[in-house]
Amino acid sequence: MFWKLLAIIIAIGLTACGLLSMRQARLQAVHELADAQLRIWRHDERLLLLRAEIAKRITPDGVRNMLAHSPDLPDLIDAAEAGWLTLPDEGPVDPWVRLPERQP
């Protein structure tokens, strides 16, 4: 009887140790995930600051001036003059979509 009770106590102790180790591994994984998310958030914040700084320093006129003074780059092409830019009225019409009728 003593050995059976000892075996049951040992089995319960080993089960408890296994559960505690699984819980600890889960807590460690959650901590690493939260730490990674915090690092990503900090990198995103830094990226937004850098983008704002770039946007503050570069203007369309500045880009045009840089391109004008660079002999290696071709001249700028106006998209509207080249026909690359279409207005909404010039777009293709889907025959399956019925347009609302105009009121006189």
C-alpha positions as CSV (number, residue, x, y, z in Angstrom):
1,M,0.0,0.0,0.0
2,F,2.9,2.3,0.9
3,W,4.5,1.8,-2.6
4,K,1.2,2.4,-4.4
5,L,0.7,5.7,-2.5
6,L,4.3,6.7,-3.2
7,A,3.9,5.9,-6.9
8,I,0.7,8.0,-7.0
9,I,2.4,10.9,-5.3
10,I,5.4,10.7,-7.6
11,A,3.1,10.5,-10.7
12,I,1.1,13.6,-9.5
13,G,4.4,15.4,-8.8
14,L,5.8,14.6,-12.3
15,T,2.5,15.7,-13.9
16,A,2.6,18.9,-12.0
17,C,6.2,19.6,-13.0
18,G,5.2,18.9,-16.7
19,L,2.3,21.3,-16.5
20,L,4.5,24.0,-14.9
21,S,7.1,23.6,-17.6
22,M,4.5,23.8,-20.3
23,R,3.0,26.9,-18.7
24,Q,6.5,28.5,-18.4
25,A,7.2,27.8,-22.1
26,R,3.9,29.4,-23.0
27,L,4.6,32.5,-20.9
28,Q,8.0,32.8,-22.5
29,A,6.6,32.5,-26.0
30,V,4.0,35.2,-25.2
31,H,6.7,37.4,-23.8
32,E,8.9,37.0,-26.9
33,L,5.9,37.7,-29.1
34,A,5.1,40.9,-27.2
35,D,8.7,42.0,-27.3
36,A,8.8,41.4,-31.1
37,Q,5.6,43.4,-31.5
38,L,7.1,46.2,-29.5
39,R,10.2,46.2,-31.7
40,I,8.1,46.3,-34.8
41,W,6.1,49.2,-33.4
42,R,9.3,51.1,-32.7
43,H,10.6,50.4,-36.2
44,D,7.3,51.6,-37.7
45,E,7.4,54.7,-35.6
46,R,11.0,55.4,-36.7
47,L,10.0,54.7,-40.3
48,L,7.2,57.2,-40.1
49,L,9.5,59.8,-38.7
50,L,12.0,59.3,-41.5
51,R,9.3,59.5,-44.1
52,A,8.0,62.8,-42.6
53,E,11.6,64.1,-42.6
54,I,12.1,63.1,-46.3
55,A,8.7,64.6,-47.2
56,K,9.7,67.8,-45.4
57,R,13.0,68.1,-47.2
58,I,11.9,67.1,-50.7
59,T,9.4,69.1,-52.7
60,P,8.3,68.6,-56.3
61,D,10.2,71.7,-57.3
62,G,13.3,70.4,-55.6
63,V,13.0,67.1,-57.5
64,R,12.6,69.0,-60.8
65,N,15.7,71.0,-60.0
66,M,17.7,67.9,-59.1
67,L,16.6,66.2,-62.4
68,A,17.4,69.4,-64.4
69,H,20.9,69.5,-63.0
70,S,21.6,65.8,-63.5
71,P,23.0,65.1,-67.0
72,D,22.5,61.3,-66.7
73,L,18.7,61.4,-66.3
74,P,16.2,62.0,-69.1
75,D,13.8,64.9,-69.2
76,L,10.6,64.6,-67.3
77,I,7.5,63.6,-69.3
78,D,4.1,65.0,-68.5
79,A,1.8,62.0,-68.1
80,A,-1.3,63.9,-69.3
81,E,0.5,65.1,-72.5
82,A,1.9,61.6,-73.1
83,G,-1.6,60.1,-72.9
84,W,-0.8,58.0,-69.9
85,L,-3.3,59.8,-67.7
86,T,-7.0,59.3,-68.5
87,L,-9.8,61.2,-66.9
88,P,-12.7,59.3,-65.4
89,D,-15.0,60.2,-68.3
90,E,-12.6,58.6,-70.8
91,G,-12.3,55.3,-69.0
92,P,-13.9,52.1,-70.3
93,V,-17.5,51.5,-69.7
94,D,-18.6,48.2,-68.3
95,P,-21.7,47.0,-70.2
96,W,-23.0,45.0,-67.2
97,V,-23.2,48.1,-64.9
98,R,-26.1,50.3,-65.4
99,L,-25.3,54.0,-65.0
100,P,-27.8,56.2,-63.2
101,E,-30.0,58.1,-65.5
102,R,-29.6,61.9,-65.6
103,Q,-32.4,64.1,-64.4
104,P,-33.4,66.8,-66.9
